[in-house]
Amino acid sequence: MSKTNEAAALDQTSVIHSTFTLERTFPQPPKKVFQAFADKETKRRWLIEGEGWNIHAYDADFRIGGSDASRFDYKGGPELTNDTQYQDIVADQRIVFSYRMTMGGKPLSASLVTVEFTASGKGTVMTYTEQGAYFDGGMEAAKGREEGTRWLMDRLAAEVAR
């Protein structure tokens, strides 16, 4: 096998493990920020809706052992799925969930996420930690997930400010 073919074969079967932590301060109390994750319609607005996004399915069951499932695309591109299962929930303090994403039916990633909500004055410090396995996209996939999560945190902040 040539070096080019070896590199292509490696890229098609690779997995990159990466962890990132994002911290965000909100002027709203922990209960309000936590609720943006817990309430089905609120979460849908900041997580999967937006200009250019087509939502094909969305369901949410926010409880330990519960799951969320969504199917969507961006401007008619390949279909994306996000399947989440809640591992631990402590009201207004912590959410731990695992999630799996696909693109065009192909596995994209599997992650474990811990979101912590800490009171700070009248506001909240939210700490989001993701431990992920990103398939076949190398470090760019891991970096892209962190950038995408930062974008989602901006949308979350706008939602809780409503």
PyMOL commands that set and color helices and strands:
alter all, ss='L'
color gray80, all
select helices_A, chain A and resi 3-13+30-38+40-47+138-161
alter helices_A, ss='H'
color red, helices_A
select strands_A, chain A and resi 15-26+53-60+67-74+80-90+94-103+106-120+123-135
alter strands_A, ss='S'
color yellow, strands_A
deselect
rebuild
show_as cartoon
